[in-house]
Every structure is written in C-alpha cells, then in structure tokens.
C-alpha cells in the first residue's frame, strides 16, 4: 500500500512539474533560509501552516511544505495527496497563516 501511495505521489509531482506546478512557479527558500525566517517570527511556524492545510483539505496526506516567495509576499506551498489520488497545492499566507488558495 505504501509503495502505491509513493508511486501516486511521484506521478503527481511529474504532472505538476509538466503543468508548471505552484511550487515551481515560485522561488522557494532553502531549509536554512526557511529556518532563519521562521526563527525571526516574521512568519507562522510550518506546523501552523500545515494545520491550516489539513483543515482546507481534510483527510489528505501531507507530502511536502515549502516556504516560497510569491511575488513580494512569503507563502507556504504545501503539497498534499487527496484520498482520490490527486495531488493538491495549498497556498498559505506565511505572515498570517491563512489559506490563500487550494489548487
């Protein structure tokens, strides 16, 4: 079962990359840069952004969370795998922690 989920997730990432996925269209920060920004308290903690994504897409499996620059703002792009096998990107406004989009 786990290998099926991993396979579906990989297919979703390939399809998202082909379609110009949300995280690809933005400049995402490295883990070190993300840690520095989070520790400066200018954005909500990744755990809070993930909680908001879970509320926006109930029952989905969280695959990845990135802190990215969306224009001039910082946003978390959280990639989730829905129960129907679709990969969805939840965009959370990093300073406020509010869900901005579900794509």
N, C-alpha and C positions, 0 to 999 in steps of 0.2 A: 504493500500500500504506500509506504514511504517513497519508494522509487517512482511510483506513478505520480505522486504529488510533485516530486522534484522534476520529473520529465515535463509535466504540465507547466510548471513554473518556468523552466528553461524555454519552452515553446512560447510562452507569453512574453518573456524578455526579448526573444528574437523578433516576434511580431511587433512589439512596442518599438524596438530599435528601427525596424523597417518603416514603421509609420511615423517616425520622429517622436518617440515617446516623450512624455513630460519631463522626466529627469534628464534626458539627452538634450532637450531644447534649452536647458538652463545650465548655469555654471555651478556645479556642486562643489562644496568645500571638502578638503581632506579631513580625515579623522582628527588630526591635530588642530587644524583651524576651527573645526566644529567644537572641540573641547574648550578651546580658548574663548570662543564667543559665548558658549553656554555658561562658563565659569564667570564671565563678566556680568551675568544676569541681565543681558540685553534681549535675550530670547527665553522662551519657556524651555524647560528640560525636555529632552527627547521622549521620556516616559509619558509626559503630559500630552505631547502631540500624538503619540501612539494611542493613548486612551481616547482622544477625540476621534481618531481614525476608526477605532473599534466601534464607537458609537455611530459613526457615519455609515459603516459597512458591517453590520452585526454578523457574527458567525464566520467572518473571513479569517484566514491565516495571514499574519503579518510576515512579510518576506524581507523587507529592507526599509530603512529610514535614512534619508539623506537631508542635510541642510544645504540649501541651494540659494543662489541669488536669482530672484525672479524680477528682472528689471532692476529697480533700486531697492527693492524690499528683500528681506530674508524670508524664505518659506521652507517648511519641511515638505519633502515629497516622500510619501510613504506608499510603498508598493505592497498591495495585498492580493491574496488569491481567494476569490469568492468560492462558495460551495459548488457553483455551476462550472468551475474551471476557468472562469475569466480572470485575467489579471487587471486590476484597477489601481489607478494612482490617486491617492487622496492628498490634496494640497492643503497644508495647514499654515496659516499666517504665524510666523515664528514669534514675533513680539507679543501677540495677543493670545495665541493658542487656539484660535477659532478656525474651523474648517472653511476654506475658501472655495474649494472645488472638489468634485469627485468625477474622475474621467475613466 
